[in-house]
Amino acid sequence: MRYQVLATDYDGTLAKDGSVDDQTIAALKRFLATGRRLLMITGRELPELLEVFPHPELFEWIVAENGGLLYRPSTKETKRLAEAPSEKFVQSLRDHEVSPLSVGEVIVATFEPHEKTVLEVIRDLGLELQVIFNKGSVMVLPPGVNKASGLEAALREMGASPHNTVGVGDAENDHAFLRLCEVSVAVSNALPAVKDTADFVTGADRGAGVVQLIDRIIDDDLDGLNQNLKRHFLALGKQGDEEIGISPYGRSVLICGPSASGKSTVASRLIESFQEHNYQFCLIDPEGDYQNLEGAVVFGGPQSPPAVDEVLRLLEDPQANAVVGMSGMQISDRPALFLDLLSQLLQMRSRTGRPHWIVLDEAHHLMPAEWRPADGTLPGELHNFLLITVHPELLAPTLLSRLNTVMILGMTAQETLEAYSKAVEQEVPDYDHQELKQGELLMWRRGTGEPPTVVQVHPCQMERQRHSRKYAAGELPPDRSFYFRGPDGKMNLRAQNLMLFLQLADGVDDETWDFHLKGGDYSRWFQDCIKDDNLAAVAKRIEGLEATPQESRSLIRAAVEQDYTLPASPMPVAGAS
């Protein structure tokens, strides 16, 4: 269920002439019966609203005074969201015979044509206040206070996200909160400017329009509106001059290809898009590749397993993202912990719609081909999963059959596509076969009838920063570290990152250095463990040169330092034994 919350204006939207009819009340109750939640956002002062609306208990929170006040009907508690108006300001308006004049907890309101007097008083007193207009009403509030700020405050109280919220309104002061919602809806009687910017306009006015909207949400979760919401699509790349994006809901994406083919770059491009749009994600990281990911809290690592309950507590905050590191666990123990976490993440999703994306790096460690899940372990349809693996046939067939978007990288894209098609027992699709270039992928949207297409992926800032930190000075696991052992295996000097590699390279004797150089060990490590095919290619050329040990050391160092930013201060050499 994508849309969990309906945020609605009152006057002109729910209500006609201040009252809400029985059909609209019945629709609100049907909406609540699906497990969804209701918010009201109104410019009215609270006592006035409660006097004209006898069913406030239908709403989990009411945002009153155009964003200035929160009210929780179940407990009757109120929360002021800004400072109260100054007595000097109110008295000055009265002295200027501004009437009618109402004063709330935060708001001061009157009607046109008193706006000129209001602005003059604000200027003369040197106050920092804003004036908001709404169908002849003149509302004065502290700066930054509006229906959007009120909606944000209410959603925080609910632990809900704007991405799971539908907003409906009719007037000028509704623009702000409608823009914040994933879907903005205007009732048919709305002002033209509101209808022009809405994602959807109802066929009926006021409460009858809200009834139409509610019935549509209950019927198909607004699935038919997805193409109207391309502003939310996750930027991926280009096909010619056309921008290619991924829908933020309904897609289940598999990224596959051989080592060093660019899988992590594509995954990082999508994760950057999650962060750009504030979609919450939980990333399962079996090998410690995302231990330094900015914008996320990391649980677990090389020294300790993650605590599932801590991950779940963090994700209760819609603004928080989690990385679940499993590099400190035995490979055989990872699937069990993952399944425990997954079941609870899916329960959280059914309750809140979050986390919006679940990312599985090295997914074959978590759901290998031989895995046979119990009935009900996976939902019938996978929404908003992103999986990364070397070869699709390494994943459980029951999982592969639920994926609808496949992104393939590397020189063997045709073979990978054939392997995937065989695993899901589907014919290999026809397409304009061509060899993929650097930065390109082959994307197949299954079930659309469209052939696979080649996409040029947008550059990814996160991937370069991640590589620079992790590989330059991070902590690679033992099986991905470099070991200087020499021709007789008398040494065992471990370099768990590039900085230590360069330090050890300067210290080992020429015979040891040349032994690994002539054996192609440096280029092999750069490609298989550092996963940098460009650096590996440069190292391979250096390994083939007739050069002294001092010259080849300098060339290798220059190649590393060209692409990786190393810390300014030295680190102690660790891992020698």
C-alpha positions as CSV (number, residue, x, y, z in Angstrom):
1,M,0.0,0.0,0.0
2,R,1.8,3.1,-1.3
3,Y,-0.6,5.8,0.0
4,Q,-1.1,5.7,3.7
5,V,-2.2,9.2,4.6
6,L,-4.8,11.6,3.2
7,A,-4.2,15.2,4.0
8,T,-7.3,17.4,3.3
9,D,-8.2,21.0,3.5
10,Y,-11.6,21.8,5.1
11,D,-13.5,24.8,3.7
12,G,-14.2,24.4,0.0
13,T,-12.7,20.9,0.0
14,L,-14.3,18.7,2.6
15,A,-17.0,21.2,3.5
16,K,-19.6,23.3,1.7
17,D,-20.7,26.4,3.6
18,G,-18.8,25.2,6.6
19,S,-20.4,21.7,7.0
20,V,-19.5,18.2,5.7
21,D,-22.3,16.0,4.4
22,D,-23.1,12.5,5.4
23,Q,-21.7,10.9,2.2
24,T,-18.3,12.5,2.8
25,I,-18.3,11.4,6.4
26,A,-19.1,7.8,5.3
27,A,-16.2,7.9,2.8
28,L,-13.8,9.1,5.4
29,K,-14.8,6.1,7.6
30,R,-14.3,3.7,4.6
31,F,-10.8,5.2,4.2
32,L,-9.9,4.6,7.8
33,A,-11.3,1.0,7.6
34,T,-8.5,0.2,5.1
35,G,-5.8,0.9,7.7
36,R,-5.0,4.3,6.3
37,R,-4.8,7.6,8.2
38,L,-6.4,11.1,8.0
39,L,-5.0,14.6,8.5
40,M,-6.9,17.8,8.3
41,I,-5.2,21.1,7.3
42,T,-7.2,24.2,7.7
43,G,-6.8,28.0,8.0
44,R,-9.6,28.1,10.7
45,E,-8.9,28.6,14.3
46,L,-9.5,25.5,16.4
47,P,-12.5,26.5,18.5
48,E,-14.3,27.7,15.4
49,L,-13.6,24.4,13.6
50,L,-14.7,22.3,16.5
51,E,-18.0,24.3,16.6
52,V,-18.9,23.6,12.9
53,F,-17.3,20.1,12.5
54,P,-18.7,17.4,14.8
55,H,-16.4,14.5,13.8
56,P,-12.8,15.6,14.6
57,E,-12.1,12.1,16.0
58,L,-11.9,10.8,12.4
59,F,-8.6,12.7,12.0
60,E,-5.4,11.6,13.7
61,W,-4.1,15.2,13.7
62,I,-5.6,18.5,12.7
63,V,-3.4,21.3,11.5
64,A,-5.2,24.5,12.3
65,E,-4.4,28.2,11.9
66,N,-2.8,27.7,8.5
67,G,0.1,25.7,10.0
68,G,0.3,27.5,13.3
69,L,-1.3,24.9,15.6
70,L,-1.4,21.1,15.9
71,Y,-4.4,19.4,17.6
72,R,-4.8,15.7,18.4
73,P,-8.5,14.9,18.7
74,S,-7.9,11.5,20.5
75,T,-6.2,13.3,23.5
76,K,-7.4,16.9,22.9
77,E,-3.8,18.1,23.2
78,T,-2.6,21.1,21.3
79,K,0.9,22.1,20.2
80,R,1.7,25.7,19.1
81,L,4.1,25.6,16.2
82,A,5.3,29.2,16.4
83,E,5.2,32.2,18.7
84,A,1.9,33.9,19.7
85,P,1.2,37.3,18.1
86,S,2.4,40.3,20.0
87,E,-0.1,42.3,22.0
88,K,1.4,45.5,20.5
89,F,0.7,44.3,17.0
90,V,-2.9,43.2,17.7
91,Q,-3.6,46.5,19.6
92,S,-2.2,48.5,16.7
93,L,-4.6,46.8,14.3
94,R,-7.5,47.5,16.6
95,D,-6.4,51.1,16.9
96,H,-6.5,51.3,13.0
97,E,-10.0,50.0,13.1
98,V,-9.3,46.7,11.4
99,S,-12.5,44.8,11.7
100,P,-13.4,42.0,11.8
101,L,-10.2,40.8,13.5
102,S,-9.6,37.4,15.0
103,V,-6.6,36.4,17.1
104,G,-5.6,32.7,17.5
105,E,-2.8,30.9,19.2
106,V,-0.5,32.0,16.4
107,I,-2.6,33.5,13.6
108,V,-4.1,37.0,13.2
109,A,-6.8,37.1,10.6
110,T,-9.0,39.7,8.9
111,F,-10.5,40.2,5.4
112,E,-9.7,42.3,2.3
113,P,-9.4,45.2,1.9
114,H,-7.6,45.6,5.2
115,E,-4.4,44.1,3.8
116,K,-2.9,47.5,3.1
117,T,-3.4,48.6,6.7
118,V,-2.0,45.3,8.0
119,L,1.1,45.7,5.9
120,E,1.6,49.3,7.0
121,V,1.4,48.2,10.7
122,I,3.9,45.5,10.2
123,R,6.2,48.0,8.5
124,D,5.8,50.7,11.1
125,L,6.4,48.3,14.1
126,G,9.4,46.7,12.3
127,L,8.0,43.2,12.7
128,E,9.0,40.0,10.8
129,L,5.7,38.6,9.7
130,Q,4.1,37.3,6.5
131,V,0.7,37.9,5.0
132,I,-1.1,35.0,3.3
133,F,-4.2,35.5,1.2
134,N,-7.0,33.0,0.8
135,K,-10.3,33.7,-1.1
136,G,-10.6,37.2,0.5
137,S,-9.1,36.2,3.9
138,V,-6.0,38.0,5.1
139,M,-3.9,35.9,7.4
140,V,-0.8,37.1,9.3
141,L,1.7,34.5,10.5
142,P,5.3,34.2,11.6
143,P,7.7,33.7,8.6
144,G,8.0,30.1,7.4
145,V,4.6,29.1,8.9
146,N,2.2,27.7,6.4
147,K,0.2,24.6,5.6
148,A,3.3,22.8,4.4
149,S,5.2,23.4,7.6
150,G,2.1,22.3,9.6
151,L,1.9,19.1,7.5
152,E,5.5,18.4,8.1
153,A,5.0,18.7,11.8
154,A,2.0,16.5,11.8
155,L,3.7,13.8,9.7
156,R,6.7,13.8,12.1
157,E,4.2,13.2,15.0
158,M,2.7,10.3,13.0
159,G,6.1,8.8,11.9
160,A,4.8,9.2,8.3
161,S,6.4,10.4,5.1
162,P,5.2,13.0,2.5
163,H,6.0,10.2,-0.1
164,N,3.1,8.2,1.3
165,T,0.7,11.1,1.5
166,V,-2.0,12.4,-0.9
167,G,-3.1,16.0,-0.4
168,V,-6.3,17.6,-1.6
169,G,-7.3,21.3,-1.6
170,D,-8.9,24.1,-3.4
171,A,-7.4,27.5,-2.7
172,E,-4.2,29.7,-2.7
173,N,-3.0,28.7,0.7
174,D,-3.2,25.0,-0.2
175,H,-0.4,25.3,-2.8
176,A,2.4,24.9,-0.2
177,F,1.2,21.7,1.4
178,L,0.0,20.1,-1.9
179,R,3.5,20.5,-3.3
180,L,4.9,18.6,-0.4
181,C,2.7,15.6,-0.9
182,E,3.6,12.7,-3.3
183,V,0.2,13.3,-5.1
184,S,-1.5,16.7,-5.2
185,V,-5.3,16.7,-5.9
186,A,-7.6,19.6,-6.6
187,V,-11.4,19.3,-6.2
188,S,-13.3,20.5,-9.3
189,N,-14.3,23.8,-7.7
190,A,-10.7,24.7,-6.9
191,L,-9.1,27.9,-8.2
192,P,-7.7,27.6,-11.7
193,A,-4.1,28.1,-10.4
194,V,-4.5,25.1,-8.0
195,K,-6.0,22.9,-10.7
196,D,-3.2,23.8,-13.1
197,T,-0.5,22.5,-10.7
198,A,-2.3,19.5,-9.3
199,D,-1.5,16.0,-10.4
200,F,-5.2,15.1,-10.6
201,V,-8.5,17.1,-10.6
202,T,-11.6,15.4,-9.3
203,G,-14.8,15.2,-11.4
204,A,-17.0,16.5,-8.6
205,D,-16.7,19.5,-6.3
206,R,-16.0,19.8,-2.6
207,G,-17.0,16.7,-0.5
208,A,-18.2,14.7,-3.5
209,G,-14.8,15.2,-5.1
210,V,-13.1,14.0,-2.0
211,V,-15.4,10.9,-2.0
212,Q,-14.2,10.2,-5.6
213,L,-10.6,10.5,-4.6
214,I,-11.1,8.2,-1.6
215,D,-12.8,5.5,-3.7
216,R,-10.0,5.7,-6.2
217,I,-7.3,5.3,-3.5
218,I,-9.2,2.3,-2.0
219,D,-9.7,0.8,-5.5
220,D,-6.2,0.8,-6.9
221,D,-4.0,2.9,-4.6
222,L,-3.9,5.6,-7.4
223,D,-1.9,3.2,-9.6
224,G,-3.2,4.8,-12.8
225,L,-1.7,8.2,-11.8
226,N,1.9,7.0,-11.8
227,Q,2.7,8.5,-15.2
228,N,1.6,11.9,-13.9
229,L,4.3,11.7,-11.2
230,K,7.4,11.7,-13.3
231,R,8.9,14.5,-11.2
232,H,9.4,11.8,-8.6
233,F,11.2,9.4,-11.0
234,L,14.7,8.3,-10.0
235,A,17.2,9.7,-12.5
236,L,19.3,6.9,-14.1
237,G,20.7,8.0,-17.4
238,K,19.9,8.8,-21.0
239,Q,18.9,6.9,-24.1
240,G,20.0,9.3,-26.8
241,D,18.5,12.6,-25.8
242,E,15.7,11.1,-23.7
243,E,16.1,11.1,-20.0
244,I,15.5,7.6,-18.5
245,G,14.2,7.3,-14.9
246,I,12.9,4.6,-12.7
247,S,9.4,4.9,-11.1
248,P,9.9,5.3,-7.3
249,Y,7.1,2.7,-6.7
250,G,6.3,-0.7,-8.2
251,R,9.7,-1.4,-9.7
252,S,11.9,-4.3,-8.5
253,V,15.3,-3.9,-10.0
254,L,18.1,-6.4,-10.5
255,I,21.6,-5.1,-11.4
256,C,23.9,-7.9,-12.6
257,G,27.2,-8.3,-14.4
258,P,30.7,-9.6,-13.9
259,S,33.1,-8.2,-11.4
260,A,34.3,-4.7,-12.2
261,S,31.6,-4.2,-14.8
262,G,30.2,-1.1,-13.0
263,K,27.3,-2.6,-11.0
264,S,28.2,-0.6,-7.9
265,T,28.3,2.6,-9.9
266,V,24.7,2.0,-11.2
267,A,23.5,1.0,-7.7
268,S,25.1,4.1,-6.2
269,R,23.5,6.3,-8.9
270,L,20.1,5.0,-7.8
271,I,20.9,5.4,-4.1
272,E,21.9,9.0,-4.8
273,S,18.5,9.4,-6.4
274,F,16.8,7.9,-3.3
275,Q,18.6,10.6,-1.2
276,E,17.9,13.4,-3.6
277,H,14.2,12.7,-3.4
278,N,14.2,11.7,0.3
279,Y,13.0,8.2,-0.2
280,Q,14.0,6.1,2.8
281,F,16.1,3.1,2.2
282,C,17.6,0.1,4.1
283,L,20.7,-1.3,2.4
284,I,21.9,-4.9,3.3
285,D,25.7,-4.9,2.9
286,P,27.2,-8.4,3.2
287,E,30.8,-7.5,2.2
288,G,31.2,-4.0,3.9
289,D,31.2,-2.1,0.6
290,Y,29.0,0.7,2.1
291,Q,30.5,1.2,5.5
292,N,31.2,4.9,4.8
293,L,28.0,5.7,3.0
294,E,27.0,9.4,3.7
295,G,23.4,10.0,4.7
296,A,22.9,6.6,6.4
297,V,23.6,5.0,9.8
298,V,25.7,1.9,9.6
299,F,24.9,-1.1,11.8
300,G,27.4,-4.0,12.1
301,G,30.8,-4.3,10.4
302,P,34.0,-6.3,10.3
303,Q,34.1,-6.7,14.1
304,S,30.4,-7.2,15.0
305,P,27.1,-8.4,13.5
306,P,24.2,-5.9,13.2
307,A,21.4,-5.7,15.8
308,V,18.0,-6.0,14.0
309,D,16.1,-4.2,16.7
310,E,18.4,-1.2,16.5
311,V,17.9,-1.0,12.7
312,L,14.2,-1.1,13.1
313,R,14.2,1.6,15.8
314,L,16.2,3.9,13.5
315,L,13.9,3.4,10.5
316,E,10.9,4.5,12.6
317,D,12.2,8.0,11.7
318,P,11.1,8.6,8.1
319,Q,14.2,10.8,7.5
320,A,16.7,8.1,8.5
321,N,18.4,5.5,6.3
322,A,20.2,2.4,7.4
323,V,23.1,0.2,6.2
324,V,23.1,-3.3,7.6
325,G,26.7,-4.5,7.5
326,M,27.3,-8.3,7.6
327,S,31.0,-8.5,6.8
328,G,31.7,-9.6,10.4
329,M,29.4,-12.6,10.1
330,Q,30.0,-16.1,8.6
331,I,28.6,-16.3,5.1
332,S,26.4,-19.2,6.2
333,D,24.8,-17.1,9.0
334,R,23.8,-14.2,6.8
335,P,20.6,-15.6,5.2
336,A,19.0,-16.3,8.5
337,L,19.6,-12.8,9.9
338,F,18.5,-11.3,6.7
339,L,15.2,-13.2,6.6
340,D,14.5,-12.2,10.2
341,L,15.2,-8.5,9.3
342,L,13.2,-8.8,6.0
343,S,10.1,-10.1,7.6
344,Q,10.1,-7.1,10.0
345,L,10.9,-4.6,7.3
346,L,7.9,-5.9,5.3
347,Q,5.7,-5.6,8.4
348,M,6.9,-2.0,8.8
349,R,6.0,-1.4,5.2
350,S,2.5,-2.7,5.5
351,R,2.0,-0.3,8.5
352,T,3.9,2.8,7.3
353,G,4.8,2.4,3.6
354,R,8.4,2.5,4.6
355,P,11.3,1.9,4.0
356,H,10.6,3.0,0.5
357,W,13.4,0.9,-0.9
358,I,15.2,-2.2,0.3
359,V,18.6,-2.7,-1.3
360,L,20.4,-6.1,-1.3
361,D,24.1,-5.9,-2.3
362,E,25.7,-9.2,-3.2
363,A,22.2,-10.6,-3.1
364,H,23.3,-14.2,-3.8
365,H,24.8,-14.2,-0.3
366,L,21.3,-13.6,1.1
367,M,19.0,-15.6,-1.2
368,P,21.2,-18.1,-3.1
369,A,19.9,-20.3,-5.9
370,E,19.4,-23.3,-3.6
371,W,17.3,-21.2,-1.2
372,R,13.7,-22.5,-0.9
373,P,11.7,-20.0,1.1
374,A,8.7,-21.0,3.1
375,D,5.3,-19.9,1.8
376,G,4.6,-16.3,2.7
377,T,8.3,-15.3,3.2
378,L,8.2,-13.1,0.1
379,P,5.1,-11.1,-1.0
380,G,3.5,-12.2,-4.3
381,E,4.8,-9.0,-5.9
382,L,8.1,-7.3,-5.0
383,H,7.8,-3.5,-4.9
384,N,10.8,-1.3,-4.5
385,F,13.6,-3.9,-4.1
386,L,17.0,-3.2,-5.6
387,L,19.3,-6.3,-5.9
388,I,22.9,-6.4,-7.0
389,T,24.6,-9.7,-8.0
390,V,27.4,-11.1,-10.2
391,H,25.2,-13.6,-12.1
392,P,21.4,-13.8,-12.0
393,E,21.5,-17.6,-11.9
394,L,23.1,-17.4,-8.5
395,L,19.8,-16.1,-7.1
396,A,16.8,-18.1,-6.0
397,P,14.4,-18.7,-8.9
398,T,11.4,-17.8,-6.7
399,L,13.0,-14.4,-6.3
400,L,14.0,-13.8,-9.9
401,S,10.5,-14.5,-11.1
402,R,9.2,-11.5,-9.0
403,L,11.6,-8.9,-10.5
404,N,10.4,-6.7,-13.3
405,T,13.4,-4.5,-14.2
406,V,16.8,-6.0,-15.2
407,M,19.9,-3.9,-15.7
408,I,22.9,-5.8,-17.2
409,L,26.4,-4.5,-17.5
410,G,29.7,-5.8,-18.9
411,M,31.0,-7.3,-22.1
412,T,28.9,-10.5,-21.7
413,A,25.5,-8.7,-21.5
414,Q,24.0,-11.1,-24.1
415,E,25.0,-14.2,-22.2
416,T,23.8,-12.7,-18.9
417,L,20.4,-11.9,-20.5
418,E,20.2,-15.5,-21.7
419,A,21.1,-16.8,-18.2
420,Y,18.4,-14.6,-16.6
421,S,15.8,-15.7,-19.2
422,K,16.6,-19.3,-18.6
423,A,16.4,-18.9,-14.8
424,V,12.9,-17.4,-15.1
425,E,11.8,-19.9,-17.8
426,Q,11.2,-17.1,-20.3
427,E,12.2,-16.7,-23.9
428,V,15.2,-14.4,-24.5
429,P,13.8,-11.1,-25.8
430,D,14.8,-9.8,-29.2
431,Y,16.6,-6.5,-29.2
432,D,19.1,-4.5,-31.2
433,H,22.2,-6.3,-30.0
434,Q,25.3,-4.2,-29.6
435,E,28.4,-4.3,-27.5
436,L,28.1,-2.2,-24.3
437,K,30.5,0.7,-23.9
438,Q,31.9,2.0,-20.7
439,G,29.1,3.5,-18.6
440,E,26.3,1.8,-20.5
441,L,23.9,-0.9,-19.4
442,L,21.2,-3.0,-21.0
443,M,17.8,-2.4,-19.4
444,W,14.8,-4.8,-19.8
445,R,11.5,-3.8,-18.3
446,R,9.8,-7.2,-18.2
447,G,6.0,-7.3,-18.8
448,T,5.9,-4.1,-20.8
449,G,6.3,-5.7,-24.2
450,E,9.2,-3.4,-24.9
451,P,12.6,-4.8,-26.0
452,P,15.7,-4.3,-23.9
453,T,17.4,-0.9,-24.5
454,V,20.9,0.5,-23.9
455,V,21.1,3.3,-21.4
456,Q,24.1,5.7,-20.8
457,V,24.2,6.0,-17.0
458,H,24.6,9.4,-15.4
459,P,27.9,10.0,-13.6
460,C,27.8,9.1,-9.9
461,Q,29.5,11.3,-7.4
462,M,28.8,9.0,-4.5
463,E,30.6,6.1,-6.1
464,R,33.8,8.0,-6.5
465,Q,33.7,9.3,-3.0
466,R,32.9,5.9,-1.7
467,H,35.8,4.3,-3.5
468,S,38.1,7.1,-2.5
469,R,37.3,6.6,1.2
470,K,36.9,2.9,1.4
471,Y,39.7,1.8,-0.8
472,A,42.2,4.5,0.1
473,A,42.0,4.3,3.8
474,G,39.1,2.0,4.8
475,E,39.2,-1.6,6.1
476,L,38.9,-4.3,3.4
477,P,38.2,-7.8,4.8
478,P,41.1,-10.2,4.9
479,D,40.0,-12.1,1.7
480,R,40.1,-8.8,-0.3
481,S,43.4,-7.4,1.1
482,F,46.7,-7.6,-0.6
483,Y,49.5,-9.7,0.9
484,F,53.2,-9.2,0.2
485,R,54.6,-12.7,0.6
486,G,57.6,-12.8,-1.8
487,P,59.0,-15.6,-3.9
488,D,59.5,-18.0,-1.0
489,G,56.4,-17.1,0.9
490,K,58.5,-16.0,3.9
491,M,56.5,-12.8,4.5
492,N,52.9,-12.1,5.1
493,L,52.4,-8.3,5.0
494,R,48.7,-7.4,4.7
495,A,47.5,-4.2,3.0
496,Q,43.8,-3.7,3.7
497,N,43.6,-0.5,1.7
498,L,45.5,1.4,-0.9
499,M,47.4,3.7,1.4
500,L,48.9,0.7,3.3
501,F,49.6,-1.0,0.0
502,L,51.7,2.0,-1.1
503,Q,53.5,2.2,2.3
504,L,54.3,-1.5,2.2
505,A,55.4,-1.3,-1.4
506,D,58.0,1.4,-0.5
507,G,59.3,-0.9,2.3
508,V,59.5,-4.3,0.8
509,D,62.7,-5.4,-1.0
510,D,63.1,-5.3,-4.8
511,E,62.9,-9.0,-5.1
512,T,59.5,-9.2,-3.4
513,W,58.2,-6.2,-5.4
514,D,59.3,-7.7,-8.7
515,F,57.9,-11.1,-7.8
516,H,54.4,-9.8,-7.5
517,L,54.8,-7.4,-10.4
518,K,55.9,-10.1,-12.9
519,G,53.1,-12.4,-11.6
520,G,50.4,-9.8,-12.4
521,D,49.3,-9.7,-8.8
522,Y,48.9,-5.9,-8.6
523,S,46.6,-5.6,-11.6
524,R,44.7,-8.7,-10.5
525,W,44.1,-7.2,-7.0
526,F,43.0,-3.8,-8.4
527,Q,40.5,-5.5,-10.6
528,D,39.1,-8.3,-8.4
529,C,39.3,-6.7,-5.0
530,I,39.5,-2.9,-5.5
531,K,37.0,-3.4,-8.4
532,D,38.6,-0.6,-10.5
533,D,39.1,-1.9,-14.1
534,N,40.8,1.4,-15.2
535,L,43.4,1.2,-12.5
536,A,43.8,-2.5,-13.2
537,A,44.4,-1.8,-16.9
538,V,47.1,0.8,-16.1
539,A,48.8,-1.6,-13.7
540,K,48.8,-4.3,-16.3
541,R,50.6,-2.1,-18.8
542,I,53.2,-1.2,-16.1
543,E,53.6,-4.9,-15.3
544,G,54.6,-5.5,-18.9
545,L,57.2,-2.8,-19.1
546,E,61.0,-3.3,-18.8
547,A,61.5,-1.0,-15.8
548,T,63.5,-1.0,-12.6
549,P,61.8,-1.7,-9.3
550,Q,62.1,1.9,-8.4
551,E,60.5,3.1,-11.7
552,S,57.6,0.6,-11.5
553,R,56.9,1.5,-7.9
554,S,56.7,5.2,-8.9
555,L,54.4,4.4,-11.9
556,I,52.0,2.3,-9.7
557,R,51.9,5.0,-7.0
558,A,51.1,7.7,-9.6
559,A,48.3,5.6,-11.1
560,V,46.7,5.1,-7.6
561,E,47.1,8.7,-6.5
562,Q,45.6,10.0,-9.8
563,D,42.2,8.4,-9.0
564,Y,42.1,8.2,-5.2
565,T,42.4,10.9,-2.6
566,L,44.7,9.7,0.2
567,P,44.7,11.1,3.8
568,A,47.2,13.8,4.5
569,S,48.4,12.2,7.7
570,P,50.2,8.9,7.8
571,M,48.6,5.8,9.2
572,P,50.4,3.0,11.0
573,V,51.0,-0.1,9.0
574,A,48.7,-2.8,10.3
575,G,48.1,-6.5,9.6
576,A,51.8,-7.6,9.4
577,S,52.5,-11.0,10.8
